[in-house]
Amino acid sequence: MAITDKVYLKNHRQIVSQLETNVPKGAFKGATLEVLYSGDGLAKVDDATRDRLLDFAEDFLDCENPDDIYTGYPERKFVRYLLELRAQGLRPDDIVDVMGDDYMLYAYPGDVLSFLDQAVRTLEATEALARVDGNPEMARRADEAARALSGG
């Protein structure tokens, strides 16, 4: 299961109450994106919630082709966001706090830790394959990225 399947709307009950309609708790579910980011959905929520949802839309849903929203584009941008936060030295608990402050999103720190651990393992495998393939530059870059994510 992808990390974006484990990212939820913070204050979900409050948002559902304001919208007067049911939306999935998952932030990247198609129905959630459809309801929250339609003009009607945003108009019904309070100002603080609207501001955070608009920030989320601007940072992750702003694609050239509107159909890209349903092709994994927002999820890929969000994964980059998480990796950048980790590269800045934030721990999983801190990452959860930042995404809550930035976008009113929530994930369990253990899920974020598992995601980061898997990312490091993937980079280590990339490094090994690059060495076998005779690509020392790619091996070096994968090693540096893995060290940045693991805090080393």
Beta strands, then each sheet from edge to edge (+ up, - down):
strand 1: 8-9
strand 2: 105-106
sheet 1: 1+ 2-
end
